[in-house]
Amino acid sequence: MYILMEFLKLFQASFSLILLPLLLRLLFSCWILPILVYRKLRKNGFGGPTPSFPLGNIREMEILCDYDSSLESSAISHDIHSTVFPYFSEWQKSHGKVFIYWLGTEPFLYIAEPEFLKKMSSKVQGKHWGKPNVFKHDRKPMFGSGLLMVEGDDWVRHRHVITPAFSPPNLKTVVSLMVEPATKMLERWTALINAGKTEFDVEREIAMMAGEIIGRAGFGLSCENGGEVLEKLRAMQITLFNVNRYVGVPFGQWICRRKNMEAKKLGKEIDQLLLSIISGARNKCGEGSGQRQRHRCLLGYLMEGERLNERELVDECKTFFFGGHETTALALTWTVLLLAMHPHWQNQLREEITQVIGDGEIDFTNLAALNKMGWVMNEVLRLYSPAPNVQRQAREEIKVDDLVIPKGTNLWVDTVAMHHDPTLWGDDVYEFRPERFKDDNLYGGCKHKMGFLPFGFGGRMCIGRNWTFMEYKVVLTLLLTRFSFSLSPTYHHSPSILLSLRPRYGMPLIVQPL
Ligand code: HEM
């Protein structure tokens, strides 16, 4: 009896000293703080679907996703918003283009209205934008505190270190390093065709090639070393984003504990691989080697002046390895599909290549002169934006006219919705019409300049966009001069989200030599 009493006393003491403050903190961050933000947002008059505790609107999102996938058809329609984001499309009907929805106990301000976005973002500098805290846990193994996730003065420091790597003089030297892996892929395709296989999954092929490009041009790696990092990053992507992870739900990490452990393990393995790559590069660039490389790879810039510590360096490597290949590969994959559907555009691009490059070598200057290819790229990024949304968190209160967006508000900018909005683009919004970028090569005639955001907006806009323009044009030029593409009956059109916008069942196409 005495022991029991002592135990109860001990429990009481530890409860009041440790557990109670912890519980109060949890209650404050998971419930009181989000409710305060929500109340302030509601004062602005924003509506939204009714949330329930503790899932918010997650259950409704799941139900709407299930419902829509059963309606999939084999026809190819570019009207994809209601398939990839059925819940947003449904909620827009009742609540308009700016509303509040909940992921667990976290309210998000949904935005598909360019004028509102313009007014709001013009008040905030890059370094004052945050990334939603609720996603940080999920994304940590993938991006760590790399440029995509870092905030404040650290973001300014990282961005300064990295920006010179994307300057035109450096990018000029990268072109030849992009040609090599692309040519290797074409040789593989030729071998497949010679062996009688004219249909294959171009998505896999292009992703592998884009991975080699970032490995070689970004990190000076052989394909074997780069391949291992990429394989693990892809496995991590599937582990992290293929299931509903109950983001924003208190203790959500515990529901998906096994997946979290797997992701952490993969994260550690990738860190080890990258550390050995970094130390190899240090030895190569070490004093006394006396060798000045003509091309400075990304890693060289990242390591310069030791302005990033080892942890930051590893996180940047992960960020660039992944960010540097996935989105560009998807832009090329969707392009090949659209060109297979529109053979006259294949011909137009071939003619342009003949006029601009002819039998000459591909270089920085002639790539810039491939104007029609630029229109095609923009139109693909409009219809199938590889980065389907932009997420931010307000670190300070933001005033928009007489509205107040409170500090801590999570923002979800729906890029796909704006790129498919007939009020911004006109009645031909769902058609593939690259010529819309002919007279307005930046905005394609969109009625609002913030309506076309494939690379995000403001100071935190994608740092790698010029790299992408080049890689896209190098690879497409080589592809179009060797092959033609047509649709395969086995292709099933089902764009889906796995962090980025990708074809759910790959991209089998019929490829023929010219
Ligand atoms: C089609 C290709 C690409 C697309 C669609 C794309 C899209 C985006 C978007 C939407 C953002 C977020 C911007 C924001 O928050 O406003 C972003 C950021 C970023 N992208 Fe890209 N990207 C592409 C290619 C690349 C490449 C090739 C690299 C690297 C070589 C890269 C590296 C990054 C990094 C590091 C950031 C974070 C920038 C920051 O927060 O300062 N991206 N990208």
Residues whose N, C-alpha, C, O or C-beta is under 5 A from the ligand:
A	BS01	HEM	L147 L148 F320 G323 G324 T327 T328 A331 P386 A387 N389 V390 L453 P454 F455 G456 F457 G459 R460 M461 C462 I463 G464 R465 W467 T468
